Amino acid sequence: MASIYDVLKKDHREVEKLFEKIEDCLDGEEYAEAEHLFDTLKTELTAHAKAEEQVFYEPLKTAAKEKEGEELAWEGGEEHHVMALLLNELSRMDAEEEEWKAKIKVLCEIVEHHVEEEEGEIFPQAKKWFTKEQEQQIAEDMKEMKNKYKTKVEEALEEDIEILMHPLSQKHSHSSSHQRQI
């Protein structure tokens, strides 16, 4: 049975591949394909982050609090928040825009930093704090929760909802003239 670290690393590699494909599309001026891949990236990152915060970071905060390492868990959640802000901004732009290209690059760098820190610092600490049984249970919970969030994100994207600024459990509809500016 896979541990939570295996599950999260698999997600990280998939997201890295999506960033590479988007970069290739931008280099080849294939903007429609870049936007299509971005939609996939947005779904994957959002579902991953929301599920990870609930099933990994919350128990990690509890374990860390007892071990005086709580800051690690909080930082990961804040990085997710910054990613969500950029995803939201990118969603309202065209891939042909220079600003879009700059923002996608910054998003990629933030994700790379997050992954390096998570895999290099957070996972080793979590391995000290969680039992093998907890790691396996969190992995199962992560898969289940990610699938639920992925469905909600896909539904929200179809309805053109700004899901990243509101809880996924609520349905908010905004016309383009009433979109919340960041």
Secondary structure, 3 states (H helix, E strand, C coil): CCCHHHHHHHHHHHHHHHHHHHHHHHHCCCHHHHHHHHHHHHHHHHHHHHHHHHHHHHHHHHHHHHHCCHHHHHHHHHHHHHHHHHHHHHHCCCCCCHHHHHHHHHHHHHHHHHHHHHHHHHHHHHHHHCCHHHHHHHHHHHHHHHHHHHHHHHHHHHCCCCHHHCCCCCCCCCCHHHCCCC
